[in-house]
Amino acid sequence: MAFEIHPKLLADCVYIGELYLCEVLLMNDRRFPWIILVPKAEGLRDFHDLPLDQRDDLYDEIEAVSKTLQMYCDAHKLNVAALGNQVPQLHIHVIGRRTDDAAWPGPVWGSGESEPYGVDELDSFCDELRSALAIGDEEN
């Protein structure tokens, strides 16, 4: 079976592109700068399912996304999590948090109604993310 991103992730997110190991998605909720990394391998459910030789690559990509969100969104705190309770495919949430965000200091899950990005705002933010993460460059 070929690798595919779980349909729930695709329904909730905007596709940004791919890094060396992971597909990169942006949660379509403008209240929180929230990127989801999905390792491009079939059958992964939890961190320990990732082959040992890919774990450093995953950490490097989490770090790159974290630094990008901190820089572009002036995040005060970064939340990194891999819950997988609703989506059985391994995916890592990297969420830029601010002390004035809609859920602070609680978790973002279940915090009010999602506020999708406007078209221009979404296009601009996606372009910034692609540029900062060098998505589309041959060096990923």
C-alpha positions in Angstrom: 0.0 0.0 0.0 1.3 3.4 -0.9 1.7 6.3 1.6 -1.4 8.6 1.9 -2.2 11.3 4.3 -5.2 10.4 6.5 -8.4 12.0 5.1 -9.2 13.7 8.4 -5.9 15.6 8.4 -6.6 16.7 4.8 -10.1 17.8 5.7 -8.9 20.0 8.6 -5.7 21.3 7.0 -4.1 23.0 4.1 -1.3 21.2 2.3 2.0 23.2 2.4 4.5 20.8 0.8 7.1 18.2 1.8 10.3 18.2 3.6 12.8 15.3 3.5 10.9 13.0 5.8 7.5 14.6 6.3 4.5 16.1 4.5 3.7 19.5 5.9 0.2 20.7 6.7 -1.2 23.9 8.1 -4.2 23.5 10.4 -6.9 25.8 8.9 -7.5 27.7 12.2 -6.1 31.3 12.2 -6.4 31.5 16.0 -3.3 29.3 16.3 -0.2 29.0 14.0 -0.4 25.2 13.9 1.7 22.9 11.6 1.3 19.2 11.3 4.1 17.0 10.2 3.3 13.6 8.7 6.2 11.2 8.1 6.0 9.8 4.6 5.8 6.1 5.5 2.9 3.7 5.5 1.7 2.1 8.7 3.2 4.4 11.3 1.1 5.0 14.4 3.4 6.0 17.2 6.9 7.5 17.5 8.5 4.1 18.2 7.1 2.8 14.9 9.4 5.2 13.0 12.6 3.5 11.9 15.6 4.3 14.1 17.5 5.8 11.1 14.7 8.4 10.5 14.3 9.7 14.1 17.0 12.3 13.8 15.4 13.6 10.6 12.0 13.9 12.3 13.5 15.8 15.2 15.3 18.1 12.8 12.1 18.8 11.0 10.2 19.5 14.3 13.0 21.9 15.2 12.8 23.7 11.9 9.0 24.1 12.1 9.3 25.2 15.7 11.8 27.9 14.9 9.8 29.0 11.9 6.6 29.4 14.0 8.5 31.2 16.7 10.0 33.7 14.2 6.9 34.3 12.0 4.2 34.2 14.7 6.1 35.7 17.7 5.2 32.5 19.7 5.8 32.7 23.4 5.7 28.9 23.8 5.7 26.0 21.3 3.6 22.9 21.9 4.7 19.7 20.2 2.6 16.7 20.5 1.7 13.4 18.8 -1.6 12.3 20.2 -3.2 10.2 17.4 -6.4 9.6 19.4 -8.7 10.5 16.4 -6.3 9.9 13.5 -4.3 6.6 13.8 -1.6 7.8 11.4 1.6 9.2 13.1 1.5 12.9 12.9 3.2 15.6 15.0 1.4 18.9 15.9 3.7 21.9 16.3 1.6 24.8 17.6 2.8 28.3 18.2 1.2 29.6 21.4 0.8 33.1 22.8 -0.3 34.2 26.2 -3.1 36.2 24.5 -4.3 33.3 22.2 -7.9 32.0 22.4 -7.0 28.9 24.5 -4.1 30.1 26.7 -3.1 28.6 29.0 -5.1 25.5 28.2 -4.8 23.1 25.3 -6.0 24.2 21.8 -8.1 21.1 21.4 -11.8 21.7 22.0 -11.2 25.4 22.5 -14.1 27.2 20.8 -14.9 27.2 17.1 -12.3 27.0 14.5 -11.7 30.2 12.5 -10.5 29.4 9.0 -7.9 31.7 7.3 -9.1 34.2 4.7 -7.9 33.4 1.2 -5.3 36.2 1.0 -4.1 35.6 4.6 -3.8 31.9 3.9 -1.9 32.3 0.6 0.5 34.8 2.3 1.1 32.6 5.3 1.6 29.5 3.2 4.1 31.3 1.0 6.0 32.5 4.1 6.1 29.0 5.5 7.3 27.4 2.3 10.1 30.0 2.0 11.2 29.7 5.6 11.2 25.9 5.4 12.8 25.8 2.0 9.8 23.8 0.7 10.1 23.4 -3.0 13.9 23.7 -2.9 15.8 20.6 -4.1 17.7 20.5 -0.8 14.9 19.1 1.4 
